[in-house]
Amino acid sequence: MITTAGYELLITFIVLFIIFAIVGFMGRTFRRGDMSQLHEWGLGGRKLGTVLQFFLQGADWFTAYSILAIPSAVFALGAFGFFGVTYQAMVFTFASLFMPRLWKISREKGYITIADYARGEFNSIGLSLSIVVLGIFATLFYIALQVDGLYAILGTTLLESFHILPTSSAFKEYSLVILFIAFLVIAAFSFTSGVRGVSLGAIFKDVLVWTGLLTVIVATLYYTHGFTNLFSGMPSKYLSLPSTEALAFSSSMLGVVFSAYLWPHNITGSWAAQSEDRLLKGYSLTILYAIPLALADVMAIAVYKIPSVHSFVFQLPAASRGLYVIPGLLVSLVPPWLAGLALLGIFVGGLVPAALMAVTVGNMTGRDLARMVKANISAKGQTQVARWAAVIFTLLSLALLQVIPMTYAFQFYLVGAEIILQFLPIVVIHPFFKFIRKEFAIAGLWIGTLVSIFVTLYANHYKVISTTLYHDLYIGFIGLLINIIIVLISLAFPKKS
Amino acid sequence: MGSNGSKRNWIIVGIVTLLIFGVYAWPWYSFVNPTLAGLPFFYWWVIIWYVISSIILYSIVSLRVKGGAS
């Protein structure tokens, strides 16, 4: 049986999803370019201005997972969970430091992906192939993580409109069908419109998410009568960070800061910028996105203060409860149509980065793998391969999720970020100090990766992976240190030139 | 790099980077008072610096692009 409120929420959700799909397909005609060329499909012809950069970076970096998982961490852990938003300004400061140089090189030499860049700069197919393999592996699990958030949104929507509990078997069936449709839409519009479709979808998503987050903030403050009431009587770990957690807090933040803009899809988004000027302005403005996000994270505490939200969140099993904090605030505190709008915004927030990742994997496959198989492949041929690779990748990641339980997807993601961090010498150091030899670049990348994975397994006692910290130090840094030492050996073998 | 102008601009970029990392990287700001409208210092310090960081980074963009520090 559907309630009036549930009906309103559901209709808003569905109508807005249809609009989202139309907007994505319209990307094809947006600032029209020759879509048979890979840089047109895969980098939007490098024409994105400041505003589109803001929306694309925002949509791409502030995903469904971050909108739901960080409030979840604050709800459960207190101030420590806030690390997931505290690093935002550092992320874009660090990206501003090296990305303009990388952007310039990619533009001058016509590189589309970092694998492409590695092949050209280091004259090494081995390095390029390593980046493709490790990049695609890590990206697959990043998408899987997004789907965790998508399930929470669908869980809320079905619970509110049909009283179907997320733990029921009916929910499993329905959500699979819905996700399949959603991923088909994503695959179809990545195929036709490439990065153009993704960036138009990003504008649409960002507007809904901003509206949703601001609504949550205002409504929560209204019901709790301000911050003083919100924090009163809460345990001290919610008020500020206990000093024993300082190192873990800091190293978890820096692990993200240094790896964030090494993710291949984030590099794709950045290379789509029209100029260095637009790229840097886009970055600096994107930091502002963290303001409503941080305030919404604080609002997670309101679960303990508002009885209707408390009963919504606590009807769910403890393991997944946290992801329902923001959806719970929405359905309990704001009118159903507005809740539907915000929920759809967060839902699309998981789909847009998935689309950009699909385009990125398409770029890597079309450009790098295709040229390895067939050296003289035409520009048109590369684009065709890229488009189909994007579709296959999207469907593959959905299939993978049915095979691998969600808890494992999260652990692969933790390892994924450690692997991505190993790209740092190639992507950040090389553009400025050209001393790295290809043999040491490859060795550093793989040894750094293997060391990180091994230490992660060791730190988790070879059981289920639940942490990437070893004695409060982010394990990716241990791999990176060894990686950098190996790369520095290049200096002992000066280049002949 | 190379010319004196771009060297000076790179130093400015370096200072800005160190400033923003100095603000955030180590949680020395983890205390409750002074609160702002009831929000503990820990939270409002982090949020207010988003605005300041954004303004600083935006304002050095043209200096970097025209001054050869990018």
Interface residues (C-beta under 8 A of the other chain):
Chain A: A79 F82 V85 T86 Y87 Q88 A89 M90 F92 T93 F94 S96 L97 P100 R101 K104 G226 F227 T228 N229 L230 F231 L239 S240 L241 S243 A246 F249 S250 M253 L254 S275 E276 D277 L280 K281 Y283 S284 L285 I287 L288 A290 I291 A294 L295 V298
Chain B: V13 V16 T17 I20 F21 V23 Y24 A25 W26 P27 S30 F31 V32 T35 A37 G38 L39 P40 F41 F42 Y43 V46 I47 W49 Y50 V51 S53 S54 I55 L57 Y58 V61 S62 R64 V65 S70
